[in-house]
Protein backbone atom coordinates (compact mmCIF):
# COMPACT_ATOMS: atom_id res chain seq x y z
CA UNK A 1 0.00 0.00 0.00
CA UNK A 2 1.32 3.41 -0.89
CA UNK A 3 2.22 5.57 2.13
CA UNK A 4 0.80 8.61 0.29
CA UNK A 5 -2.69 7.11 -0.10
CA UNK A 6 -5.19 8.95 2.12
CA UNK A 7 -7.91 6.59 3.36
CA UNK A 8 -9.60 9.15 5.60
CA UNK A 9 -12.60 9.86 3.27
CA UNK A 10 -13.23 6.13 2.82
CA UNK A 11 -13.06 5.50 6.54
CA UNK A 12 -15.38 8.45 7.22
CA UNK A 13 -17.88 7.09 4.71
CA UNK A 14 -17.82 3.67 6.33
CA UNK A 15 -18.30 5.23 9.76
CA UNK A 16 -21.30 7.23 8.56
CA UNK A 17 -22.83 4.15 6.94
CA UNK A 18 -22.32 2.14 10.11
CA UNK A 19 -24.07 4.83 12.13
CA UNK A 20 -27.02 4.86 9.73
CA UNK A 21 -27.30 1.08 9.91
CA UNK A 22 -27.13 1.19 13.71
CA UNK A 23 -29.85 3.85 13.76
CA UNK A 24 -31.95 1.76 11.38
CA UNK A 25 -31.60 -1.29 13.61
CA UNK A 26 -32.44 0.78 16.68
CA UNK A 27 -35.66 2.05 15.09
CA UNK A 28 -36.55 -1.51 14.08
CA UNK A 29 -36.10 -2.77 17.65
CA UNK A 30 -38.12 0.18 18.99
CA UNK A 31 -40.94 -0.64 16.57
CA UNK A 32 -40.81 -4.28 17.67
CA UNK A 33 -41.12 -3.28 21.31
CA UNK A 34 -43.83 -0.69 20.73
CA UNK A 35 -47.47 -1.65 21.35
CA UNK A 36 -49.51 -1.17 18.15
CA UNK A 37 -53.16 -1.16 19.37
CA UNK A 38 -55.39 -3.28 17.16
CA UNK A 39 -52.64 -4.06 14.67
CA UNK A 40 -52.16 -7.75 15.47
CA UNK A 41 -55.32 -8.79 13.63
CA UNK A 42 -54.91 -6.42 10.70
CA UNK A 43 -51.32 -5.78 9.64
CA UNK A 44 -50.06 -9.37 9.24
CA UNK A 45 -53.11 -10.27 7.14
CA UNK A 46 -52.76 -7.07 5.12
CA UNK A 47 -49.09 -7.82 4.54
CA UNK A 48 -49.90 -11.32 3.26
CA UNK A 49 -52.70 -10.06 1.04
CA UNK A 50 -50.21 -7.83 -0.78
CA UNK A 51 -48.03 -10.79 -1.80
CA UNK A 52 -47.51 -10.83 -5.58
CA UNK A 53 -49.66 -7.70 -5.88
CA UNK A 54 -52.90 -9.61 -5.21
CA UNK A 55 -54.30 -6.82 -3.02
CA UNK A 56 -53.64 -4.19 -5.69
CA UNK A 57 -55.07 -6.24 -8.53
CA UNK A 58 -58.23 -6.72 -6.49
CA UNK A 59 -58.36 -3.01 -5.72
CA UNK A 60 -57.92 -2.15 -9.39
CA UNK A 61 -60.75 -4.54 -10.29
CA UNK A 62 -63.03 -2.85 -7.76
CA UNK A 63 -62.15 0.56 -9.18
CA UNK A 64 -62.84 -0.61 -12.72
CA UNK A 65 -66.18 -2.02 -11.57
CA UNK A 66 -67.23 1.49 -10.55
CA UNK A 67 -67.89 2.07 -14.28
CA UNK A 68 -66.49 5.59 -14.22
CA UNK A 69 -63.89 6.47 -16.89
CA UNK A 70 -61.66 8.16 -14.34
CA UNK A 71 -61.80 5.13 -12.04
CA UNK A 72 -60.80 2.82 -14.88
CA UNK A 73 -57.97 5.11 -15.98
CA UNK A 74 -56.72 5.37 -12.39
CA UNK A 75 -56.78 1.58 -12.02
CA UNK A 76 -54.77 1.08 -15.20
CA UNK A 77 -52.24 3.75 -14.25
CA UNK A 78 -51.86 2.26 -10.78
CA UNK A 79 -51.17 -1.21 -12.19
CA UNK A 80 -48.73 0.18 -14.77
CA UNK A 81 -46.83 1.99 -12.02
CA UNK A 82 -46.84 -1.16 -9.88
CA UNK A 83 -45.51 -3.21 -12.80
CA UNK A 84 -42.62 -0.83 -13.41
CA UNK A 85 -41.75 -0.69 -9.71
CA UNK A 86 -41.82 -4.48 -9.38
CA UNK A 87 -39.66 -4.91 -12.48
CA UNK A 88 -37.09 -2.47 -11.11
CA UNK A 89 -37.05 -4.09 -7.68
CA UNK A 90 -36.61 -7.63 -9.02
CA UNK A 91 -34.01 -6.84 -11.68
CA UNK A 92 -31.94 -4.11 -10.05
CA UNK A 93 -32.94 -3.39 -6.46
CA UNK A 94 -32.64 -6.81 -4.85
CA UNK A 95 -29.46 -7.66 -6.74
CA UNK A 96 -27.65 -4.40 -6.02
CA UNK A 97 -27.76 -4.50 -2.22
CA UNK A 98 -27.43 -7.94 -0.62
CA UNK A 99 -28.82 -7.04 2.78
CA UNK A 100 -29.89 -9.77 5.17
CA UNK A 101 -33.36 -9.75 6.71
CA UNK A 102 -33.74 -8.51 10.28
CA UNK A 103 -33.34 -10.98 13.13
CA UNK A 104 -36.81 -11.82 14.39
CA UNK A 105 -35.90 -12.23 18.08
CA UNK A 106 -37.30 -8.80 19.17
CA UNK A 107 -40.55 -9.32 17.22
CA UNK A 108 -43.45 -10.95 19.12
CA UNK A 109 -44.39 -14.30 17.67
CA UNK A 110 -48.00 -13.23 17.09
CA UNK A 111 -46.81 -10.62 14.61
CA UNK A 112 -44.50 -12.84 12.57
CA UNK A 113 -45.53 -14.16 9.19
CA UNK A 114 -46.04 -17.90 8.87
CA UNK A 115 -43.88 -17.95 5.74
CA UNK A 116 -40.79 -15.79 5.88
CA UNK A 117 -39.46 -14.17 2.68
CA UNK A 118 -36.31 -15.73 1.23
CA UNK A 119 -35.14 -12.75 -0.86
CA UNK A 120 -32.77 -10.03 0.32
CA UNK A 121 -34.13 -7.26 2.50
CA UNK A 122 -33.29 -4.03 0.63
CA UNK A 123 -35.46 -2.46 -0.72
CA UNK A 124 -38.96 -3.52 0.27
CA UNK A 125 -40.88 -4.80 -2.73
CA UNK A 126 -44.19 -4.59 -0.88
CA UNK A 127 -43.60 -0.93 -0.01
CA UNK A 128 -42.55 -0.17 -3.59
CA UNK A 129 -45.67 -1.79 -5.03
CA UNK A 130 -47.96 -0.08 -2.53
CA UNK A 131 -46.46 3.35 -3.10
CA UNK A 132 -46.38 2.90 -6.88
CA UNK A 133 -50.02 1.83 -7.08
CA UNK A 134 -51.30 4.52 -4.72
CA UNK A 135 -49.29 7.29 -6.39
CA UNK A 136 -50.28 6.18 -9.88
CA UNK A 137 -53.94 6.16 -8.88
CA UNK A 138 -53.67 9.59 -7.22
CA UNK A 139 -52.01 11.16 -10.26
CA UNK A 140 -55.03 10.19 -12.37
CA UNK A 141 -57.74 10.59 -9.71
CA UNK A 142 -57.00 12.39 -6.42
CA UNK A 143 -60.26 11.10 -4.94
CA UNK A 144 -59.40 7.46 -5.58
CA UNK A 145 -55.85 8.16 -4.46
CA UNK A 146 -57.08 9.44 -1.11
CA UNK A 147 -59.05 6.22 -0.65
CA UNK A 148 -56.12 3.96 -1.55
CA UNK A 149 -53.36 5.86 0.29
CA UNK A 150 -54.20 4.65 3.86
CA UNK A 151 -54.17 1.03 2.69
CA UNK A 152 -50.84 1.53 0.93
CA UNK A 153 -49.32 3.16 4.03
CA UNK A 154 -50.59 0.30 6.19
CA UNK A 155 -49.01 -2.28 3.88
CA UNK A 156 -45.69 -0.46 4.08
CA UNK A 157 -45.89 -0.24 7.88
CA UNK A 158 -46.80 -3.92 8.10
CA UNK A 159 -43.42 -4.91 6.71
CA UNK A 160 -41.67 -3.42 9.75
CA UNK A 161 -44.41 -4.57 12.11
CA UNK A 162 -44.05 -8.21 11.03
CA UNK A 163 -40.26 -7.99 11.23
CA UNK A 164 -39.42 -8.77 7.60
CA UNK A 165 -37.88 -5.37 6.79
CA UNK A 166 -35.85 -2.62 8.38
CA UNK A 167 -37.43 0.87 8.23
CA UNK A 168 -34.89 2.02 5.63
CA UNK A 169 -35.91 -0.87 3.38
CA UNK A 170 -39.49 0.40 3.46
CA UNK A 171 -38.54 4.04 2.89
CA UNK A 172 -36.32 3.14 -0.06
CA UNK A 173 -39.00 0.92 -1.56
CA UNK A 174 -41.65 3.61 -1.17
CA UNK A 175 -39.40 6.20 -2.80
CA UNK A 176 -38.77 3.85 -5.71
CA UNK A 177 -42.51 3.22 -6.10
CA UNK A 178 -43.32 6.93 -6.17
CA UNK A 179 -40.58 7.46 -8.75
CA UNK A 180 -42.00 4.67 -10.91
CA UNK A 181 -45.45 6.28 -10.88
CA UNK A 182 -44.06 9.65 -11.96
CA UNK A 183 -42.01 7.98 -14.69
CA UNK A 184 -45.17 6.33 -16.00
CA UNK A 185 -46.87 9.73 -15.99
CA UNK A 186 -43.98 11.19 -17.95
CA UNK A 187 -44.27 8.42 -20.54
CA UNK A 188 -48.09 8.45 -20.63
CA UNK A 189 -49.56 11.83 -19.56
CA UNK A 190 -52.69 11.92 -17.43
CA UNK A 191 -55.97 13.23 -18.79
CA UNK A 192 -55.48 16.44 -16.79
CA UNK A 193 -52.10 17.03 -18.48
CA UNK A 194 -53.59 16.51 -21.93
CA UNK A 195 -56.41 18.92 -21.20
CA UNK A 196 -54.00 21.85 -21.12
CA UNK A 197 -54.39 25.20 -19.35
CA UNK A 198 -57.90 26.48 -18.70
CA UNK A 199 -58.87 29.50 -20.76
CA UNK A 200 -59.43 32.65 -18.70
CA UNK A 201 -62.98 33.79 -18.20
CA UNK A 202 -64.08 36.94 -20.04
CA UNK A 203 -66.54 39.61 -18.96
CA UNK A 204 -69.57 39.95 -21.24
CA UNK A 205 -72.35 42.53 -21.14
CA UNK A 206 -75.71 41.81 -19.58
CA UNK A 207 -78.53 42.15 -22.11
CA UNK A 208 -81.90 42.73 -20.37
CA UNK A 209 -84.58 41.03 -22.48
CA UNK A 210 -81.97 40.60 -25.23
CA UNK A 211 -81.37 44.30 -25.91
CA UNK A 212 -78.18 44.65 -27.97
CA UNK A 213 -78.24 41.06 -29.25
CA UNK A 214 -78.41 40.62 -33.02
CA UNK A 215 -79.17 36.99 -33.86
CA UNK A 216 -78.52 35.74 -37.41
CA UNK A 217 -80.49 32.58 -38.20
CA UNK A 218 -79.83 30.29 -41.16
CA UNK A 219 -83.23 29.47 -42.64
CA UNK A 220 -81.89 26.25 -44.20
CA UNK A 221 -81.08 24.75 -40.80
CA UNK A 222 -84.65 24.34 -39.63
CA UNK A 223 -84.34 27.12 -37.06
CA UNK A 224 -87.89 28.49 -37.11
CA UNK A 225 -89.04 26.93 -33.83
CA UNK A 226 -85.88 27.97 -32.03
CA UNK A 227 -86.13 31.52 -33.35
CA UNK A 228 -89.74 31.84 -32.17
CA UNK A 229 -88.74 30.58 -28.74
CA UNK A 230 -85.90 33.11 -28.65
CA UNK A 231 -88.21 35.98 -29.64
CA UNK A 232 -90.57 35.03 -26.83
CA UNK A 233 -87.78 34.84 -24.24
CA UNK A 234 -85.84 37.91 -25.44
CA UNK A 235 -88.32 40.32 -27.04
CA UNK A 236 -85.76 43.13 -27.48
CA UNK A 237 -83.31 41.00 -29.44
CA UNK A 238 -83.02 41.63 -33.19
CA UNK A 239 -83.54 38.52 -35.29
CA UNK A 240 -82.16 38.36 -38.84
CA UNK A 241 -83.35 35.33 -40.81
CA UNK A 242 -81.62 34.70 -44.12
CA UNK A 243 -80.86 31.94 -46.65
CA UNK A 244 -77.45 30.18 -46.54
CA UNK A 245 -75.89 32.28 -49.32
CA UNK A 246 -76.56 35.49 -47.38
CA UNK A 247 -75.38 34.31 -43.95
CA UNK A 248 -71.78 35.60 -44.23
CA UNK A 249 -72.87 39.10 -45.25
CA UNK A 250 -75.61 39.19 -42.62
CA UNK A 251 -73.14 38.18 -39.89
CA UNK A 252 -70.70 40.93 -40.85
CA UNK A 253 -73.42 43.59 -40.82
CA UNK A 254 -74.84 42.31 -37.54
CA UNK A 255 -71.45 42.27 -35.83
CA UNK A 256 -70.89 45.92 -36.80
CA UNK A 257 -73.92 47.11 -34.81
CA UNK A 258 -74.37 44.44 -32.10
CA UNK A 259 -73.18 44.42 -28.53
CA UNK A 260 -73.37 40.62 -28.78
CA UNK A 261 -73.48 38.70 -32.06
CA UNK A 262 -75.87 35.77 -32.06
CA UNK A 263 -76.08 32.85 -34.45
CA UNK A 264 -78.60 30.07 -34.95
CA UNK A 265 -77.67 27.28 -37.34
CA UNK A 266 -75.53 24.22 -37.91
CA UNK A 267 -71.81 23.69 -37.52
CA UNK A 268 -70.88 25.59 -40.70
CA UNK A 269 -72.96 28.61 -39.72
CA UNK A 270 -71.56 28.65 -36.19
CA UNK A 271 -68.01 28.34 -37.52
CA UNK A 272 -68.54 31.35 -39.82
CA UNK A 273 -70.07 33.37 -36.98
CA UNK A 274 -67.11 32.59 -34.69
CA UNK A 275 -64.71 34.03 -37.24
CA UNK A 276 -66.80 37.18 -37.68
CA UNK A 277 -67.15 37.69 -33.90
CA UNK A 278 -63.41 37.29 -33.46
CA UNK A 279 -62.61 39.84 -36.17
CA UNK A 280 -65.04 42.39 -34.73
CA UNK A 281 -64.11 41.73 -31.11
CA UNK A 282 -67.65 41.03 -29.92
CA UNK A 283 -68.98 38.15 -27.78
CA UNK A 284 -70.74 35.32 -29.59
CA UNK A 285 -74.02 33.79 -28.42
CA UNK A 286 -74.84 30.42 -30.00
CA UNK A 287 -78.31 28.95 -30.39
CA UNK A 288 -78.02 25.35 -31.72
CA UNK A 289 -79.95 25.03 -34.97
CA UNK A 290 -78.37 22.14 -36.84
CA UNK A 291 -78.50 18.37 -36.76
CA UNK A 292 -75.52 17.38 -34.59
CA UNK A 293 -74.48 20.80 -33.25
CA UNK A 294 -70.92 19.78 -32.41
CA UNK A 295 -69.66 23.37 -32.30
CA UNK A 296 -72.60 24.58 -30.25
CA UNK A 297 -72.05 21.90 -27.63
N, C-alpha and C positions, 0 to 999 in steps of 0.2 A: 504494500500500500504506500502511495506517495505521501511523504511527510507534509507536502503543501496542500493536500486535499482537505478542504474544510467540510466536516460532516455536521456542523452545528444546525443548518436549516433542516436537514433530514431528521436529525434527532428531535428538533423542536416539533416537526410535523408529526412524528410518531408519538410524542408526548401528548400533543393536542388530541390526536385520534384516540389514544388510550383514555384520556379524560372523558371524551364524548361517549365512548363505549361504556365506561364505568357509570356515567350519568344515566345512560340508556338502561343499563342493568338495574340501577337503583330505582328508576321510575317503574320498571317492570315489577320489581319486588314490592314496591309500594302499592301498585295496582292489585297485586295478588293478595296483599294483606288487607286491602280496603274492602269494607262491606258495601256491596252494590245492591241496595234494596230492590227486591223483585226481579233481579236479573237472572237468577239461577234457572228459572223456568223458560226464560225467553231467549237470552243471548246464545247459549249453546245450540238450541234448535235453529235459530236464525242463521248462525254460522254454518251449520250443516246444510241448510236449505239453499245457501248460496254456492255450494259446490258445483263446479262445472257450469256456473251461470244459470242454474235451473230457476232460482228465484227471479232473476231479471227477465228470463224468457217468459215466465208466467206473468210477470208484471206488464211486459210489453203486449202480451196477448190480451190482457184485461184492458189496457189502454186502447188497443185496436178495436176491441169489442164495443167501445163507447160510440163508435160510428161517427166520430167527428174528424174532419180532415186534419185538424191540428193535432189531435191525439194520435192519429195514425202516423203522421210525420214525426212526432216526438218519439214514438216507439221505435221507428226505423232508425232515427238518428242515435237514440240511446244504444241500440244493439250494434250499430256500426262503430260507435265509439268504444263500446265494450270489446268488440272483436279486435280493433286495432290495439287496445291496451293489452289484451290477453296475448296477442301475437308478439308484442314487444317484450312482455314479461317472460314468455316461454323461450324466446329465441335469443334475447340479449340479457335481460335483467337477471334471471336465475343463474346464468352461466358466467356472468361477469364478477359477481361477488359470492364466493362460496362460504356463506355464513351459516354456522350451525344453529339449530333451533334452540330456544331457551330450555334450561333445565326445569322440569315440571315440579320439583320438590316444593317450592313455595306456593304452588297453586292448589287450592282445595280440590279434592278428588271429584266432588259433585260438579265442578265446573269443567273438568277435562273432557275432551272429545273421546268417544269410544275408539275411533280410528285416527291415529296421529298421522299428520302429513309426512311424507318421506323426502320431499324436495328440500332445497336449501331455504333459508329463512328470509333472505333479503332479495328483493322487496316483497311486500305482501300482494299476492295476486288477487285475493279477495277484496282488499281495499282498493286496488287499482280498478277492478271491474265495477265495484260499487260506485266509486267516484266518477268513472268514465260514463257509466249509464246515467247517473243522476245529472251530471253536468250536460251531457248530450241532450237529455230530455229538457232540461231547463233552458238551454239555448234556443230550442224550438218553441217551447211552451212554458213560460214561467210558472203558470198555475200548476201544471202537472209536475214541474220540477220541485215546487214547494211541497207537493204531496209525497214525492219519492225521496227527497233529501233526508228526512228523519230515519227512514229505513236504511238508506245507504250509510249514514253515520253510525247507526247501530251495528250494522254488519262489520264496519271497520273496527269499532270498539270491541266487538266480540272476539276478534282475533287476539287481542291482548288479554281480554277477560278469560278466555279458555287456555291461555298460556302457549299458544302456538307461534306467536310473533312478539318481538320486541316493539316498543312504541315507534322507534325510528323506521322499522320495516313498514309499519302501517302508514306513517307520514310520507315516506318515499313512494309507496305504492299509490297513495291518494294523489300525490303531485303528478305522478306519471299518468294516472287516469284522467285528471283534469286536462293535462297537456294533450292527451290523445283526442279528447272531445273537441278542443279548440282546433287541433289539426284537421279533424274531419270537417269542422265548420269552414276552415280555410279552403279545403278542397271542394266542398259542396256547400255553398252559402245557404243560410236559412231563408225562409220566406220573407222575414222582416228585412233582411239585407237586400233581397232582390226588389223589394217594393220601392226602395230609394227614399230620398228626403220628401217630407210632406210639403206640398205647396202652401205658401202663406195665404191666409185668408185676406180677402179684399173687402173694403167698405163699398156698399152699393146704396143708391138712394131709395128711400121709402116712397112708394107710389100709391097714395090713398085712392082707392077705387080704380086703380090702373092709370091715373093721370100721368102723362109723360111716356107711357108705353105705346110703341107703334109695332103692332104684330103683323107680319107678312105671312100669309097662308097660301100654300100651294094647292090650288083647286084640284089638281090631279091626284092628290094623296088621300082623298076621301076625308077631308078635314071639316066638313060642314057641321057635324054634330059637336065637335070639339070647339069650333069657333063660336057656335051659339051658346055653349056652356060658358065660354070665356066672356062673351058679351054680357051674359047675365051676372057673372061674378064680379066683373070689372067694367062697369058701364062707361067709365071715362077713358078707357083705352081705345086707341084708334086701330081698326082692323082693316088691312089691305089684302083683299083676295085677288089672286091673279093666276093666269095659266103658267105652266112650267117655263115657257120661253121668256116670260117677263119677270121671273123671280129675281134674277141677278140685278136688274135695273131697279126694281121695286125695293130691294134690300138696301141698295146704295142711297136711294132717295130717303128712305125711312131712317137710316142711320144718321143722315145729316141733320135731321130735325128732332130725333128722339132722345129722351134722357136714358131710356133703356130700349134696345132693339129686341123685338120678339120675333120668333119664327115658329111656324107650325107646318110640319111636313115630314118627309122621310129622311133617310140618312144623307142623301145627296143635298137636299135643301138645307138641312142643319149644317152640313159641312161648309156650304157656300156662305151661310149666315155667319158662321164662326170667323171666317176670313174677313168678311165685311166689318164685323164688330171689332175685330182686332185692329184693322186699319184705321177705323174711326175712333178707337179708344173708348167705346161705350160698352156697358155690361150687356150680356146676352141672356134673354129668357127663352127657354125652350119648351114648347108644348108638343109632345109626341103626336105625330100625325101619319106615320108610315105603317109598314107591316111589322118589321122586327124592331125598329127604333134602337139600334145598337148605340148610336151616338147620344141619343136622348138619355138612355139609361146610364 
